[in-house]
Amino acid sequence: MASALSDKLSRLVKEIRGQARITEANVTDMLREVRMALLEADVALPVVRDFIARVRTKALGQDVLGSLSPGQALVSIVNRELSATMGEGVSDINLAAQPPAVILMAGLQGAGKTTTTAKLAKHLIEKRKKKVLTVSGDVYRPAAIEQLKVVTAQAGAEWFPSSPDQKPVDIALAALDYARKHFFDVLLVDTAGRLAIDEALMQEIKALHAALNPVETLFVVDAMQGQDAVNTARAFKEALPLTGIILTKLDGDSRGGAALSVRQVTGAPIKFAGTSEKLDGLEVFDAERHAGRILGMGDILALVEQVTSGVDMAAAQKLAAKVKSGGGFDLNDFLAQIQQMKQMGGLSSLMDKLPAAMSAKAGQMDMGKVEKDIQRKQGIIHSMTPLERRKPELIKATRKRRIAAGAGVHVQEVNRMLKEFEQMQDMMKKMKGGGMMKMMKRMGGMKGMPKMPF
């Protein structure tokens, strides 16, 4: 959806550039393209109709403000209405209750409820400093109980045991009693799902809701479902007083279709978005920033957050102090820089948050090839002895052949990696000599930047 809308809007902006006013004709042209992009992204037809009508009303006859061209003004209107459709801004999770605050997780099987429960536990522990207990009420899939146990441990939360021979309501009440006695701040209740909506599922989750009286009832929906997500959301909304939505698999191809549809159909705010399969792949949903992604404007704030959260600040400061003191930059440091990139979520995850123009250029790169190249560099360094990593100048022809054989690569690839290391080593020497600002000024006069290890 992001690329489709971005491409169509960019083309229209070029076509109507230079016109003094937004006219009915260019609004019609723009909205025809927007409508097609939304439908291709599996946004529900009633949602598309309502969205297009709102944009048309606000766009017709509006004078161009400041230096904005009609195309840019229309994009601005579409951006605001996309944000409004998805809920405007951020809707935080509500924990204002006598501990433990109970959060009920609802949704169909396959939407990612169990993993999302662990992701939310990790978020509450790390961002909100809460003591979290999880419990599974899915007595129909014994593997689901075990899965929650495993991912809960990975998230750093505590798991309450349950078994398939128990009733879901009994399990939940026992977990609630345990959470009270052991002073937990939050109880996350993972519920059973089905492959399709059925009466038994709805009656069971209604009973759980009545017994627990949760402060939050979160509907977990797969963003890849498209039109099916709307029907599922409507059914759960009729059965439960939903307080929020968590979109999973938002890193897939749909990129926002479900976000636009589900919010409008349920009236419940989107509170979180799953952006990767990792346990830290859960973002607080910001409608304005997501609208920017859909329109190809990127999400620079999310990019900065991802980079800063992935950087080991203590290690970075240690490296800076080492370079400043003249300690030199060796292959151990080079390896650490490569590993930092992996901790940030990889290049493809970072590129996804760049504005369309920049990500289009990045898209010309084969990300799979780049990621493999990074893995190859790690393998080469791991094939070296500790002494060789500390003193790369020792690595001559015989050592290069041994390192290449150990890493399963050609000697030319070892030479290429060492050349890139030397370029970065030179850059670090410049940092020592005149600080970051001087280095940046020098780079401004250089024809080519030193090649980074990715």
N, C-alpha and C positions, 0 to 999 in steps of 0.2 A: 504493500500500500504506500509506503513512504516513497519509493522510487517512482511509482506510477503518478501519484499526485505531484511530486516535485517536478518530474519531466513535463507534465502537461501544463502546470502553472508557469514554469520557466519559459516554455515556448509561447504561451499567450502573452506574458509580460513583454516579450520582444515584439510581438505582433502589434500590440496597442500602445507601444512606447511613443511618447510625443504628443498624445492627445491631451487636450486641456481638461476634459471632464470624463467622469464615468457615465457612459450612456447605456440605454437599454440594450443596444446591439452588443456592446462589448461585455456587458454583464451576462447576457444570454450565452455568448460564446464561452466565457469563462465557466459559467455554471454547468454548461453541457459537458465540459471536460471534467469538472469536479464530480458531477453525478456519475459519469462512467467510471472514474477512478474509485469512488466509494462502493459502487455496485461490484466492481471487480474484486474489491477487498472483502466482499461478503458482508457488508454493512446491511442491516435489515432495511427493506424498502420503506416502511413507514418512517424510520429514522432519517433516511436519505431525503425523503420528501419534506419533512419538517425542517431539516438543516438547510436545504436549498431555499425554501421559502423565507427563512430568517435572513439568510445572506442577501437574497434579492431585495427584501424590504429595506435593509440597512444600506445597501450599495447604490440603489437607484437615485440619481440626482445629486449624490454627494460630491461636493467640490474637492478637488485635489488639495491636500493640506501641505503647506511648506514646499519642499522640493520633491515630494513624492510624485511619481508618475501614476496614471490610472492603474496600470498593472500592479504596481507595488501597493497602492491603496486597497485594491481588491484582495491581494494576498493578505494584507493586514486584517481585513474584515473576516476572511476565511479563517485565519489563525485564531482570532478572538472567538469566533463561533465554534470552532473545533474545541477550543479550551472550555467554553461554556457547556458544550454537549457532554464533555467528559467530567464536568463537575467543578471547574475553576479552582486552581490552586491545589492545596494539600489538605486531605482530611485525615487527621491523626487518629490512631487507635485509642479507644476510651478505656482507661484503667481506673477511673474514678469510682471505686466501689470498695466495700469492706473486703479486705483480702480473705481468701484468694479471689481475684477477679476471674470469672469463668469465661472462656472463649470457646464457642462451639464452631467446629469446622464442618461445613456441609458442601455437597457436590457429588457429581457422578464418578463412578469408578474410571480410572484412567486420566482424570483431570490433574492428578498430582497432589491430592490432599495430604497424604502421609508425609511426603518429602517437604511439602509446604509447611506442615505443622512444625517440623524440625527447623526449617528456615526461620519461621516466625519465632520459635523458641530462642534461636541464636541471636536474632535481632533484638528481642526483649532483654536478653542477658547482656549483650554488648552495648546497645544504644540506650536502654532504659534502666540498666543495672537491676534487673528483677531476678528473683529466685523462681524458677519455672519448673512445673511438673507436667508431664504429658501422660495421656492414657488413650488406649485404643478401644473403641466400642465396636470394632468390625469383627464380629464373631463368626462371620461367614467365610472369611479368608484367613486361616491361621498364619499364613505368610505375612499378612498385613501387620499383625501384632508383633511378630519378630522384626519386621522391617522398621517399625516405629521404635522398637527397643534399640536397634543398631544406630539409626540416624539421630535419635535423641542423645545417645552417648557421644556421638561425633559433634553434636551441637553444644555439648557442655551442660545439658539440662538433666533432670532426673526423670526416670520412667516408672510408671505404676503398672505392675503386672496384671494381666487379664488372660482369660482362656476362652476357647470356643464354646464351652458348656455353660457359660454364664449368660445372663440376660444383660443387654446393653445398659438399661437403666440402673441395674444393681451395680454394674461395674463403675458407672459414672458417679453414683452416690458414694460408693466406697472410696473412690479416688478423691472426691470432694472432702470427705471426712478426714482422710489422710493428709490432704493439703492443709486443712485447718489446724490439725494437731501438730504439724511440722512447720508451720509458719511460712508457707509458700505464698508468693505474691500473685502468681498467675497459674491457673490450671487450663491447659489446652486439651480439648476433647476431640479426638479424631473419630469421625463417624463412618459407618458403612456406606458404600456406594453401590450403584447398579450400572449395568451397561446401558440401561434406558430407564426412564422415569416409571415407577410403578407405585401402586397404592401402599404396598407393604413398607416400602422405603419411606414414604412420606409419613405414614402413621408412626413409624419407629422414631423418626427424627422429631416429630411433634411431641412425642412422649418424653424424649430426652430434653427438649427445650422446656417443657412444663416442669420437669423434675429439677432441672439445674438453674433455671431462670438466669441465663448467661447475660453478662454485661455487653458482649459482642457476639453476634451470629454472622459469621463470615462465609460467603458463598465463593467457593473455589471453582473457577471455570477456565477451561483450556482455550486460550486465545486463537488456537488453530481451528476451533470447531466451526467458526463462521456462523451461518444461519442457525445451526443446531444450538449454538450457545444461547440464542435469544429464546428459543422454546424452553430450554432447560431453566434459564433464569426466571422466566415467567412462572413456571410450575413451582419452583422453590419460593418465589416471592408470595405466591398464593398460600403456600403451606406454612411459611415462617416469616416472622418480622425481621427480615434481613437488615443488618446495620452497616454492612460493608461488603466489598467484593475484592477478591484477590485474583488477578489475571496471571495464569501460568503460561510458560512457553512463548513469552512475548518476543523472544529472540528468533522465532520462526518466521515463515514467509508472510503471514497475514498482516503483521505490523500495525495493528490498531483497529481493524474492522470490528472485533468483539468489544474493544474498549468503547467505541462509539455506541454500539447497539445495546450492550448489557446495562450500562449506566442509565440510559434513557428508559429502558423497559422496566427496570426494577425500582428506579428512583433512589437506589442506595449508592453511596459514593464508592469509587474505586480507591482502596486504601493502600494496596501493595501490588507490585508487578514482579513476576518471576522472570529474571533475565538470563539465567543459565542454570545448568543442572547442579552446580556446586551449592553447598549450604549457605555460602555468603551471597548467592545470586538472588537476593530479594531486595528490591528497592521500594522506598516509600514513593507512592505514585503522585506525580505532580502533573496536573492536567496541562498547564501552560508549557512545560518543558516537553511533554509527550507530543503536544500539538506541533511544537517546533521540529521535533524529529519527523513527524508525518509530512511536514511541508519541506523537508530537506534542509532545515536550518541547523540541524545537528543538536546536540545537547552538551555544550561545553562544560556546564556546571557538573553534570554527571561524569564527564570525562575527568575533570579535575578531582572529583571525589574518589573515583576509581583509582587514579594514579596515586593520590596521597594515602589512601587506605592500604594500597599494596606496597608502599615504600617502607622499608625498615629504616626509620629515622636514625636510630642508634648506629646502625651500620653505615648509613650515609655520612653521618657526622664523623665517625671513626675514619672513613676513607678520606674525607676532606681534611681532617687534621693530619693524616699520614702524608698526603700530597703536599700540604702547606709546610710541613716540617722537613720536606726533602726526602721522605722515605721511599718515594718512587711508586709507580703503578705497575704491579706485576700481573701474571696470568691468573692468580687467585682472585684478584680484584676484578679482572675482566670477566671471569666466570660468575662472580657475584652479580655483576651488572646484567648479564644474560638471565640469571635466575630471577632477578627483580622483575624483569619484563614478564616472565611466566607468572609470577605472583600477582601481577596486575590484571591477569585474565587473558593474556595473549594479545597479539597484534590485531586479530580480527575483531575482538571485543572492543578494543580501543578505537579502531577505524569506524566501527558502527556508530559511534557518537559524534563523529566529525560532520560538519556541514556538507551538504550534497556535493558542492563544487570540489571540496578537498577530498571527500571520500571517493568521488568519481576518479580522481587522479590515482588515489590509493588503490581503487578497484582495478586499475590496469595492472597492478602487481598480482602475481599468483600467490595468495596468502598461504595456501597449502605448501607451496614450494619454500616460501620464506620461513614458515614454522619448522619445516624439515631441516632447513639450513641452520637454524638456531640449535636444533637437537644435535646436528652433526658437529657443530662447534663445541657443544658440551662434551660430546663423546671424545673429541680430539684432546681437549684439556684433561679429561679424566684419564686418558691413556698416558699422560705424562707423570713423571716422578715428582714428589714434593719439591725436590731441588730444582728441577726444570721449570716448575711453575714459578718459583721464587726468582730464578735466574734464567730468563728466556734466552739470553745471549749464548748459553751453553748448547742450545739446540742447533746442531749442524747436520750434515747429510745423513750420517749413520743413525743418529737419534730420530731424525724425521722419518726415516724408513720404518724404524721400530714403532713409533707413535702411530703412523698411518696404518700399519698392520694391526695394531691393537684396537684402533677405532674402526677398522673395516673401510677405510677410504684410501684415495690415491694421495701420493706425496704432494701433488699440486694443491690439493685442498688444505693440507697442513700449511703449505707456503702462503696460501691466500688468507687463512685465518691469522697467521703470524703477521702478515702485512697489515691487516685491519687492526690487530692489537697494537702495532707500532704507531699507526695513525692516532689511535686513541691515547696512547702513551704520550705522543707529542702534544696533543691537546691538553692533557693533564699538566705537562710541564709549563705550558703557557698560562694555565690557571695559577700555578705556583709563582710564576714570574711577575704577573701583574694583576692578579685577581680576575674575577669573572667579567667585570665591565671592560677591562683592557682586552681580554680574550675576545669578547663579542665585537669590539671595534676592529680588532685584527681580522676577525672572520669576515667582517663587512667588506674588507678589501681583498679577500681571497676569492679566487675563481671557483674553488670547489670546497665543500665542507668535508672534514674527515669522515670517513665511512664508519657508521656506528655498528655494533655487534648484532644488528637485526635488520 
